[in-house]
Amino acid sequence: MAILNKQEAQALLKKVLSYSKADECEVSLRGAESGNIRYARNAISTAGDISTLSLSVSSTFGKKTGSASINEFTDEALKKVVSRAEELAQLAPENPEYMPLRGPAEFKDSITYVDETAAMTADTRADAVGKSIKVAKEAKLEAAGYIENTTGFDAIMNSKGLFAYNKSTDVVFTITTRNQAGTGSGFAARGFNDIRQLDTLEATKIAAQKANSSATAKAIEPGKYTVILEPVAATYMLENMFRGLDARNADEGRSFMSKPGGGNRLGEQLMDDKVTIYSDPFDPRLPAGTWNRDGFPLEKTTWIDKGVVKNLTYSQYWAQKKGVQPVPGGSNIIMEGGDASLDDLIKSTERGILVSRLWYIRLVDAQTLLLTGLTRDGTFYIENGKIKHPIKNMRFNESPVIMLNNVEALGKTERSVSIESYRSFLIPPIKVRDFTFSSLSDAV
């Protein structure tokens, strides 16, 4: 059994710590049970179930740390992994940035676990996939997709008395549909803690509509355009920015948050005042863990408020060096939206481009967070408030920071999953001006 309850995890971690002879010791325990189905050309190609349980030990003498991991749980194996970590610690160089382990703390219970998701079976997944394939066949399209559900737990305990435990569920679904000529393609992605929120039929209908609507794409000239990014496209852009909200990277001149001449841009207005971004593990739309690996509780934290940078993450070491309190990174990311629907954003656009999805995004310049990548799976030209015709895909060169300076309107926030990281976010559709496309792409 890969899923241990809180009491079982606590008992096992206590046993492991009892074998430690180190100055400080931390033990982490993780387990997961998952199932998946992959399908292509309207037929299931693979299916499986995976069960994993692993334990890691970090032992420290002074400022020298060694780590070892196992996936067997006899008393002999547990003693051996502790001994191995201690041997490696004695061989390791001192870590000048080592911070002492934290002591006991209270953490609020998360809302990340849903019984119905944990109860999913192979039949549940097959039924969800069957609905998707039926939609594709009726639309005369070929579908390729993936569904995976996971029930997992995570626990840590250290020699200072800290203990934390969390159990969660998750289900992720992605679908790509293409016409038989290979000239039209559509995509949809969904991710939830609660299987009852997943509608594979609805998601596949959206992908099918995109595929059939994009089959007669026309080329337009690259340049700067007003663009409406659907949530899945906006997510790919913005997750690269979220990683940059770190004080040390900024203070050392390695990110877009670095201030010319030194320091960071905390407190500065860097974006349009429509932009507010925060983390909240207790938001029922996107529940998340309530503690991090360093033993800090995670609460609601505002990162950007009306375009102003309100917080950056500070590790224990960097916070001590700068004389401030540590600020842990958020366990989720939520961007506030408006009241408009996607259709409303389209109707308000005289001329522009609707982008369904971006992919193959790569960093060009860390200082400005300039990114490059391609559109795909349905890109459309808007004229006088209506979608006029599909257009050929294009390469873009744009910074999400500049993009969020050019916001014209935001739609309703919705849950979106990134296929780059498989993380879920709450992101609205975003309408921006002067989005830069640099060249055409013949890819569908």
ABEGO torsion letter per residue (X at the ends): XABBBAAAAAAAAAAAAAABABABBBBBBBBBBBBBBBBBGGBBABBBBBBBBBBBBBBBBEABBBBBBBABABAAAAAAAAAAAAAAAAABBBBAABBBBBBBBBBBBBAABBAAAAABBAAAAAAAAAAAAAAAAAAGBBBBBBBBBBBBBBBBBBAAGBBBBBBBBBBBBBBBBBBAAGABBBBBBBBBABAAABBAAAAAAAAAAAAAAAAABBBBBBEBBBBBBBAAAAAAAAAAAAAABBAAAAAAGABAABBBGEEBABGBBABBAABBBBBBAABAABBBBABBAAGBBBBBBBABBGGBBABBBBBAAAAAAAGBBBBBBBABBBBBBBABBAAAAAAABABBBBBABBBGBBBABAAAGBBBEBBBGGBBBBBGGBBABBBBBBBBBBBAAAAAAABABBBBBBBBBBAAAGBBBBBBBBBBBGBBBABBBABX
